């Protein structure tokens, strides 16, 4: 469950610059999670706010994830993620991760020094502070979603293209890779939508069956809305579907209304 919540917040990418921003203040998404195709597992939301950080204009994005129904009684999840990133450069200055996943808790505040390529990690749970070296223009888990979504240019993408980006998560640098699989029209709660299909690469093992266990669909329009994530797990499968939205910057193209 926690893996799919994490990936819902982070997975969408490309390797070229879009001409116009794909999002703006006030955008809001809600996703529903289902296990093995029938059991509701939880929800996740993302909200774009506007704020200031050290005198700079920033987007303040808040992401939340939680389990519901029967799953909640077996494995309760209450996660909160926040990112403060520059409105023009889309690079993060601050990241917050406060989670409770089946009793496993974390409470981290990370401040990024983008000029010196440093991440200052304040672990509020254990009352410790550490400093780590980072790659230039490092992204956090949430800002990655918006930074790369904003760079997506479908006109030049080809099937088989791969993208890599540097992220910093908890206390380590993380290299993320994603492969473009082509285009597909999928059925959603809103109707049939033209989508771009991706294959995020993950670590095979206890949670995922293999490296290619995930598939992501993103709307083929200027919004680049994440529509669906399908995950084949070591036991069963987990799927996240866009359930509700508001505040999109551009019209949401639907081929057939339900």
Secondary structure, DSSP 8 states (H G I E B T S, - for coil): -HHHHHHHHH----SS--SS-S--TT-EEEEEEEETTTEEEEEEEEEEEEEEETTEEEEEEEEEEEE-HHHHHHS-EEEEEEEEEETTT--EEEEEEEEEETTEEEEEEEEEETTTTEEEEEETTTTEEEEEE--TT-B-HHHHHHHHHTT--TTT--TT-EEEEEEEETTEEEEEEEEEEEEEEEEETTEEEEEEEEEE---BTTTBSSTT-EEEEEESSTT--EEEEEEEBSSSEEEEEEEEEE--SS----SEE-
